């Protein structure tokens, strides 16, 4: 039997070529086989998306909100089968996946609220001034509109929250953009279940089926064809630096270049300030190792670097962290490829000059398992070698020992752009932290104090983005309310009769927050 | 004598290599010679900008607003010498340049008001929920911050409003980004005067001199070096498609790619609907030729294409337009290069299949003068030949005759992205216009009715941008309040002590419009 892994405009498609998921816990492929999409399917899905765009863009905002809510309902309606299949395809434990399902449906419902709130439209009305000298001022009205069909790439590490019905899909649909998603080949069964839920929701709210298509298959060529399709207007991606940069390059080469929002690479530095270290080195170590080893470190915000001025506090921290990490069991990684890349990355790190081991976790059993590890390096060695600053995706981290505050600052200055920077500070650390803030704010999209970078709140003020290479577009976030802005463009209407205006711009714009003649007016 | 054409961090620089402006009315170079910047000057200017960034970004918003107002005052303080020099360097008439000076200083003062209004910061505060289950919610605060030093390229056709102190510079400074501008080599004297005014204003409000530098010289290598400098965080450009695309490509090739906001190419289609044509063909023709020939058509929003269903109305329009255009005198173009490119573009148009001449204006005298022209083509020939859809910068335009509404729609569908689309409509044209709106809104950043696209209001709701190739980034505008958004990025602070927060985020954010726990709150 072939399960139809993919859907074009709501219709399941079968093909002769198939592929199977791998159960990383068991180390072998699992049934059923799934249909493999090819370039002709990409074209059909994009044609359907383009054909659906107008109707979707012009549909009432309430329809978009109900679509998002109905998707959440349909996902919940799948029940435990979703979790069971997700466990088999990802090796992630049940509580983590149940939590992620809640995050995913919560995110969809949040974007329904965002859509209804309407502030994202950024409505602006400048009244006509017919008597202005030397020339009259026309009536000008501005609204943000959807860009067009969006290509989304499912990520492996959040098989629900950053995959078929994840943040990119939710925010693109919220913006009024049809979505063509390339499901991650590591979880085709999960993708098919969630894709089916979305297709049902699209039909239930009466939108054209082309608003959503799901493609699937193990080849990179599929993703390339999707990015190159002339109907695609933007791309959302979460994954490796190499993968993200390849999409950026493809998109730039198109006859009509399009924006790519690729969330790619971050090592998430944590800075331990002296007073915090003196007061609570052991508690910091416990929190750090907990954050580092959660989900085998397969998180974009995993704390891969720790910086501190060397001394007794850092020695206590390092010893506690080493003890905690040594007790960490081996972990099943998401795919054999990720496990292999992790081993390669750790080997590269240990082969670098001045890197010494603080601890290793329990030894792994089998190709898909991996061993947590913790290393240390001096700041001069860290500064001298760019490769020790690269992300190793998984549960490994590097403690950078700095001789003094100046060396700490120098080590931070060589960092690339990051999703997060974490400060562990006590009140006495205030002046030292303040001195670093202007540098740190240029390095990251989120700065946090006395917490750990893992755990990204889905909220109005969240920024899950950051300067290159954390993302390909440091002006954006892929989580939180602001994620919708990625898929919008401003359009101005000048002296346009009301019958030709979008409904939200006709009349005085009441019902939405808006800027009228340069003054903000409440809904 | 060498006039110092350029300034690095407020200091005039002299060099042995010099260049001179050309007076396009007289057809020869004019004194004085100006210093030519080289790559070492680019580096010095960018180092100064990067060094000034922190102080500028952290300076009170009121300082930014006063900077913008002081620049406007200083420009006005130059007095008539500015206009006299501008006339000599551009061949543009005095009233046009005086109007443009008013637009430029008005724009600077508008951005001062935008800065003070503060909505661009998009402040968001999510209160901590310490008792939330299963995990507490942290305190999250978001603000938009400046990207970093911005490279601006002065345009030739608006030597004040899109040049040294033009919209790109004003909006970048408003965002808190230092500016390094490459002045357009066609007006070095004007650039030096305006650059001096900005440098004086920077000093007057007590900001570091590195906030502004002006480079100058005739070579493209200078601009390339500027875009490639690692300290530059974004680029603003108005000019040719070829020039803009070259900068986009350079920026994408950097180790750290950066956004390029290039406003490049637009033919600004005008659609004459049947009822409007029947009622007022002659008045439409007069308005059209006036818009087409203003400033010798050297405007980004020049109406280069007219579409209508063929018939008696279009015949009346074409005859009236031909008569009006035949009476247009020759015009001095901005530079010999622009005049030559215009002749080449018109020759290419006349060499295309099915293009016939409706009228030519008076014959030009001399290399810098050009002749207005008007052509017509059938919709099938228009659809078959991509080259007739390319922008010819100057006072020439093409009337596309369509057999019926379906052919009109097909001809519009092949258009590339545009800055503007204009509809000439009477009430009876409503249904036909409504049917086209979904297509038109995908083609342009501004849709206007019963006016002409030239004349871009500097206002809160203006969009002077559009899908590629109108601009390299269809999510942006280079004119109006929204232009500031191009130079900002969001930063989130999580559980950050008040002493480490930007002042606008400490406390409850009062004083600014903001989103608190998902609800908008007045200043």
Interface residues (C-beta under 8 A of the other chain):
Chain A: X54 X57 X58 X99 X113 X117 X119 X122 X124 X125 X126 X134 X135 X137 X138 X140 X141 X142 X145 X147 X148 X248 X249 X252 X256 X257 X259 X416 X417 X423 X425 X427 X430 X433 X434 X437 X438 X441 X442 X444 X445 X446 X447 X448 X449 X450 X451 X455 X457 X459 X460 X461 X462 X463 X465 X467 X468 X469 X472 X473 X474 X475 X476 X477 X481 X482 X488 X489 X490 X491 X492 X493 X494 X495 X496 X497 X499 X500 X513 X515 X517 X518 X520 X522 X523
Chain B: X54 X57 X58 X99 X113 X117 X119 X122 X124 X125 X126 X134 X135 X137 X138 X140 X141 X142 X145 X147 X148 X248 X249 X252 X256 X257 X259 X416 X417 X423 X425 X430 X433 X434 X437 X438 X441 X442 X444 X445 X446 X447 X448 X449 X450 X451 X455 X457 X459 X460 X461 X462 X463 X465 X467 X468 X469 X472 X473 X474 X475 X476 X477 X481 X482 X488 X489 X490 X491 X492 X493 X494 X495 X496 X497 X499 X500 X513 X515 X517 X518 X520 X522 X523
